[in-house]
C-alpha cells in the first residue's frame, strides 16, 4: 500500500501556468508522487498520451532536477490517494485471514503452525515482488557495476521470513517494500490473536451495548464502562494492540459515519491495511505512550475516509485489559482546521 499525491490534468495545467520556464511537456496528463510512512517523497511517475491518444509511461528522468523538485513542492496541491498492487492486496488478505485461537485454548500448536505457514506464504509474495523489482532495475542499470550490485542484492534477499532481520532493511527500502516486510516480520513475534466468544465486542451499536450484562467478565466490564464515562466518546473504536498488527474489534456508528465505511468493510481488518489509519511516526509515538503510560489525551492525528481523503482528528485513548487480553480504546473527534 502506498500513500500518493496525484497531479491530474487540471492541477498540471496550473503547474504549467505557474512554472512556464520549465517547459513542462503538454503530453503529460498525470503525475504520481509516492510517499513513505513519514510523508516524504520516494519516487515519482508520470503518464503521457501520444498524438493518437494512447497512454504510455513517461521517462521522468528526462524532466531534469529542477522540474522534479518543483513537482515535489507542488504535489500537496494534488489529490491524496492510497494505492496498492494486486500482489500487496494478496498479502493483506493473508494477514486479515490469519487463524484465531479459541479463547479457552490460546496455545493451539496446530493453529500456530498454520499461522506461520500463511505468514511464510505472504513473505514469499513480498520476496518475489522485491526480486522482480531488482531484476527490472538491473535491466535498466546505468552501468555494469550497478547491474552487478543489483544482482547481488536480489541474491541476498532472505529465503524465509524467519531469516528476515533489521540488517535486510536497506534491501527492501530500495524497492519500497520494507514496511510490508517489517509488518510480516513483526507479526511472527506476536502471539496468535484470540477469538472472543459470545460475540463479545463484535457488532457496533449504541453505548447501551456495553451494559453490565455484556459477557466480558466482571473486571473487564468495570474497566470498559469506566472508560466510557471517563472519555465521553463521540466516535470510538476498540482494537487489538500493536503498531503493525492492530485489528478492529469494535466501533460505534459515529466512527463509521466519520470514515464513511460500514462495519462489514472493516470488521476484524488490520487497521493500517483498511486504508483508514495513517501509519507514521506520530502514530508510533502514540502507541509508545499506550505501551508506557497506558493512555493519552487530546493528541492530534490524521485518518482517512473511504474516499481516501485525510481527516484531521483529536484522539484520546486508553489501553484496557479484558479477560486477560489487551485492547486499545480510542475516542476521536474532528479537529478544527
C-alpha positions in Angstrom: 0.0 0.0 0.0 1.4 3.4 -1.0 0.3 6.9 0.0 0.5 9.0 -3.1 -0.2 12.6 -4.3 -1.7 12.6 -7.7 -1.5 15.6 -10.0 -4.1 15.2 -12.7 -4.9 17.3 -15.8 -6.3 20.4 -14.1 -3.5 20.5 -11.5 -0.9 20.1 -14.2 -2.3 22.9 -16.3 -1.9 25.1 -13.2 1.6 23.8 -12.7 2.5 24.8 -16.3 0.9 28.2 -15.8 2.9 28.9 -12.6 6.2 27.3 -13.9 6.4 28.4 -17.6 10.2 28.5 -17.6 10.3 24.7 -17.0 8.7 23.9 -20.4 6.7 21.0 -18.8 5.6 18.7 -21.6 1.9 19.1 -22.5 1.7 15.4 -23.3 1.9 14.5 -19.6 -1.6 14.1 -18.2 -0.9 12.5 -14.8 1.9 12.7 -12.3 2.0 10.5 -9.2 4.3 11.1 -6.2 4.8 8.1 -3.9 5.3 8.9 -0.3 6.8 7.0 2.6 5.3 6.4 6.0 6.5 9.8 7.1 5.1 11.7 4.1 8.5 12.0 2.4 8.8 11.5 -1.4 10.2 8.2 -2.5 9.7 8.1 -6.3 7.7 9.9 -9.0 6.0 8.5 -12.1 4.2 10.2 -15.0 1.8 9.1 -17.7 1.5 10.8 -21.0 -0.5 10.4 -24.2 0.7 10.2 -27.8 -0.8 12.0 -30.8 -3.3 9.2 -31.1 -4.5 9.5 -27.5 -2.7 6.3 -26.3 -1.3 6.4 -22.8 2.3 5.5 -22.1 4.7 5.7 -19.1 6.8 8.9 -19.4 10.5 8.9 -18.6 10.5 11.2 -15.7 14.4 11.2 -15.6 14.3 13.3 -18.8 12.5 16.1 -17.0 15.6 17.3 -15.1 16.2 18.0 -11.5 14.6 21.5 -11.4 11.3 20.2 -12.8 11.3 17.1 -10.5 11.9 19.3 -7.4 9.2 21.7 -8.5 6.7 18.8 -8.9 7.5 17.6 -5.4 6.9 21.0 -4.0 3.7 21.3 -6.0 2.4 17.8 -5.0 0.4 18.9 -1.9 -2.0 20.7 -4.3 -2.8 17.3 -5.9 -5.2 14.6 -4.7 -4.2 12.3 -1.9 -4.9 8.6 -2.6 -3.9 5.2 -1.3 -3.0 2.6 -3.9 -1.8 -1.0 -3.8 -0.6 -3.6 -6.2 -2.5 -6.9 -6.7 0.4 -8.7 -5.0 0.3 -6.4 -2.0 -3.5 -6.8 -1.8 -3.0 -10.5 -1.6 -0.5 -10.1 1.3 -3.0 -8.0 3.2 -5.7 -10.6 2.6 -3.5 -13.3 4.1 -2.8 -11.1 7.1 -6.5 -10.4 7.6 -7.3 -14.1 7.5 -4.7 -15.4 9.9 -6.2 -18.0 12.1 -7.5 -17.0 15.6 -7.1 -19.2 18.6 -10.1 -20.3 20.7 -10.4 -18.2 23.8 -10.0 -21.3 26.0 -7.1 -22.7 24.1 -4.8 -19.8 23.1 -1.7 -22.0 22.6 -3.1 -24.3 19.9 0.1 -25.8 18.2 -1.8 -26.7 15.0 -3.2 -23.2 14.6 0.2 -21.6 15.2 1.8 -23.8 12.6 -0.9 -22.8 10.1 -0.4 -19.2 11.0 3.3 -19.5 10.3 2.7 -21.2 7.0 0.4 -18.3 5.9 3.0 -15.7 7.1 5.7 -17.5 5.1 3.4 -17.6 2.1 2.8 -13.8 2.4 6.6 -13.3 2.7 7.2 -15.4 -0.4 5.0 -12.9 -2.3 6.8 -9.9 -0.9 10.2 -11.5 -1.7 9.2 -12.2 -5.3 8.0 -8.6 -5.6 11.4 -7.4 -4.3 13.3 -9.8 -6.6 11.2 -8.7 -9.6 11.9 -5.0 -8.8 15.7 -5.7 -8.6 15.6 -7.5 -11.9 13.8 -4.6 -13.5 16.3 -2.1 -12.0 19.1 -4.3 -13.2 17.8 -4.3 -16.7 17.8 -0.5 -16.7 21.1 -0.1 -14.8 23.2 2.8 -15.9 26.5 0.8 -15.6 27.7 -2.8 -15.5 28.9 -2.2 -11.9 25.4 -1.1 -10.8 23.9 -4.1 -12.6 26.2 -6.4 -10.6 25.2 -4.7 -7.4 21.5 -5.2 -8.1 22.1 -8.9 -8.9 23.9 -9.3 -5.6 21.0 -7.5 -3.8 18.5 -9.9 -5.3 20.6 -12.9 -4.1 20.8 -11.5 -0.6 17.0 -11.4 -0.1 16.3 -13.8 2.8 14.7 -17.0 1.6 12.4 -17.4 4.7 10.6 -14.9 6.8 12.3 -16.3 9.9 15.6 -15.2 8.4 14.5 -11.6 7.9 16.3 -9.2 10.3 16.8 -5.4 10.6 20.1 -5.9 8.6 18.0 -6.6 5.5 16.2 -3.3 5.8 18.3 -1.5 3.1 17.5 -4.2 0.5 13.7 -3.8 0.9 13.9 0.0 1.3 15.5 0.3 -2.2 12.4 -1.3 -3.7 9.8 0.4 -1.4 8.9 -2.8 0.3 10.4 -2.6 3.8 7.2 -1.5 5.5 5.4 -4.6 4.3 8.3 -6.9 5.0 8.6 -5.4 8.5 4.9 -6.0 9.2 5.3 -9.7 8.4 8.5 -9.9 10.5 6.8 -8.3 13.5 3.7 -10.5 13.1 5.9 -13.5 13.7 6.9 -12.2 17.1 3.3 -11.5 18.1 1.1 -14.1 19.9 -1.7 -15.5 17.9 -4.9 -13.4 18.2 -7.7 -14.8 20.3 -11.2 -15.1 19.1 -13.6 -13.8 21.7 -16.6 -15.9 22.5 -20.3 -15.0 22.7 -19.8 -12.3 20.1 -18.1 -10.1 22.7 -17.1 -6.7 21.4 -18.4 -7.7 17.9 -21.1 -5.7 16.2 -21.2 -1.9 16.5 -24.1 -0.2 18.1 -25.2 2.3 20.7 -23.5 2.7 24.0 -26.2 0.7 25.7 -24.5 -2.4 24.2 -21.9 -2.0 26.8 -24.4 -2.6 29.6 -23.3 -4.6 32.7 -24.8 -7.8 31.4 -22.4 -7.9 28.5 -20.4 -11.1 28.8 -16.9 -9.8 29.3 -16.2 -10.7 32.9 -16.5 -8.6 36.0 -13.1 -6.8 35.8 -13.3 -6.3 32.1 -16.9 -5.0 32.3 -16.0 -2.5 35.0 -12.9 -1.1 33.2 -14.8 -0.8 29.9 -17.7 1.0 31.5 -15.4 3.3 33.5 -13.5 4.2 30.2 -16.8 5.1 28.5 -17.6 7.5 31.4 -14.0 8.9 31.6 -13.6 9.5 27.8 -17.1 10.7 26.9 -16.8 9.2 23.4 -18.2 10.7 20.3 -16.7 8.3 17.8 -14.8 5.3 19.3 -13.0 2.2 18.3 -11.7 -0.8 20.1 -8.8 -2.7 18.5 -6.2 -5.3 19.4 -2.8 -3.7 20.4 0.3 -3.3 18.3 1.8 -1.0 15.7 1.8 -3.5 12.8 -1.0 -5.9 13.6 -3.8 -3.9 15.3 -7.2 -5.1 14.2 -10.6 -3.6 14.6 -12.6 -5.3 17.3 -15.5 -2.9 17.6 -16.5 0.6 16.6 -19.7 2.7 17.1 -21.9 4.3 14.5 -20.2 7.7 14.9 -16.9 6.2 13.9 -18.4 4.6 10.8 -20.0 7.9 9.9 -16.7 9.6 10.3 -14.8 7.3 8.0 -17.7 6.6 5.6 -17.5 2.8 5.8 -19.7 0.0 7.0 -18.8 -2.4 9.8 -18.7 -5.3 7.3 -16.0 -3.5 5.4 -13.6 -3.2 8.4 -14.7 -5.9 10.9 -11.6 -7.8 12.0 -9.4 -6.0 9.5 -5.9 -4.8 10.2 -6.2 -1.1 10.9 -3.5 0.2 8.5 -4.4 -2.2 5.7 -8.0 -1.0 5.9 -6.7 2.3 4.5 -8.3 4.3 7.4 -5.3 4.6 9.8 -2.3 6.7 8.7 0.8 4.8 9.8 3.6 7.3 10.5 5.9 8.5 13.3 3.2 10.3 15.1 1.1 7.1 15.4 4.2 5.2 16.6 4.7 7.8 19.3 1.0 7.5 20.4 1.4 3.7 20.6 4.5 4.1 22.6 2.6 6.2 25.1 -0.1 3.5 25.3 2.7 1.0 26.0 4.5 3.1 28.6 1.7 5.2 30.1 -1.5 3.2 29.4 -3.1 6.1 27.6 -3.0 9.7 26.4 -5.4 12.7 25.9 -6.0 15.1 23.1 -3.4 14.0 20.6 -3.7 15.4 17.1 -3.7 12.8 14.4 -4.9 12.0 10.8 -7.2 9.3 9.5 -8.6 8.6 6.0 -12.2 8.3 5.0 -13.5 5.8 2.4 -12.6 8.3 -0.4 -9.0 8.4 0.7 -9.3 12.0 2.0 -7.3 13.0 5.0 -9.3 13.9 8.1 -7.6 15.7 11.0 -8.8 14.4 14.3 -8.1 14.6 18.0 -7.6 11.2 19.7 -7.9 10.3 23.4 -7.0 6.7 24.1 -6.7 4.2 26.9 -5.3 0.6 27.0 -7.7 -1.8 28.6 -7.2 -5.4 29.9 -10.3 -7.6 29.3 -10.3 -11.3 30.1 -6.5 -11.3 30.1 -6.2 -9.6 26.7 -5.1 -6.0 26.0 -7.2 -3.7 23.8 -6.8 -0.1 22.7 -9.9 2.1 23.2 -9.8 5.3 21.1 -12.1 8.3 21.1 -12.0 10.5 18.0 -13.3 14.0 17.3 -12.8 16.1 14.3 -10.0 18.7 14.7 -10.5 22.3 13.8 -8.7 23.4 10.7 
